[in-house]
Each structure stands twice: as C-alpha cells, then as structure tokens.
C-alpha cells in the first residue's frame, strides 16, 4: 500500500504521525478511565524502496516504562484489531477465492496433534495478564 494511503487510514483512526523518514512513527494516546492517566501507543511504518509502506505490527509498543493498566492494554488491542481489519480486509477477501477448506489437517492424526498444540496456547487474556500485547494479525 502506498505511504499516502497508509497515512490517511491511520489518521482516520486517530493516530498522529510523530516522526517521518523511511519510517514513520504514529502515536495514539489511550486514557485510563480510572486514573485519567494517558499512555501513548506507538506504531511504526516502513516505506520500502518500491514505494509500498508496511505497518510494523510487531513493533507496536507503549512509550511508557511503568505497568500498563489492563483496560488500556485492552483498548490498544481493540485498536490493533481495527487496524488489522482496515489494512488486510481487501487482501483476505481476494486471497480466499479458490481456497480449499479442511486442508489444515489432512487426516485425523494430524487433527489431534493440532488440537493438542492449541490446548497449550495461551489466550489473549492470559497474554494480557502477563503484560504482553497479543499479535492481532492471524492468517
């Protein structure tokens, strides 16, 4: 996606560009309703040589050293899900044409193996309890 489109979409969602060169940093201030404290959520984009701009979801961070309240982490996660939908909804819609259903586990043994792996995975809530922001991008 070109950098002007990325900038416009992020601005529409309330993010303010705070730095720009090959990469741009965007800030969204999230407010803890209980304390009225403000926590800046920082999002980075990178413009490639070909001109496309990539949102670096893996580099999202709070520009704050102290513990982030759960309500603020949840608001950040909700915003990241919203961003993910905004940037990847067209790509997914196009990419699903011709996809075969049921190819993740071709047989019962593989299905049981995947089920056991998923049992050990932590939920988003468990990750947030450990002060980890879950990855919003799921394919």
Secondary structure, 3 states (H helix, E strand, C coil): CEHHHHHHHHHHCCCEEEEECCEEEEEEEEECCCCCCEEEEEEEEEECCCCEEEEEEEEEEECCCCCCCHHHHHHHHHHHHHHHHHHHHHHHHHHCCCCCCCCCCCCHHHHHHHHHHHHHCCCHHHHHHCCCCCCCCCC
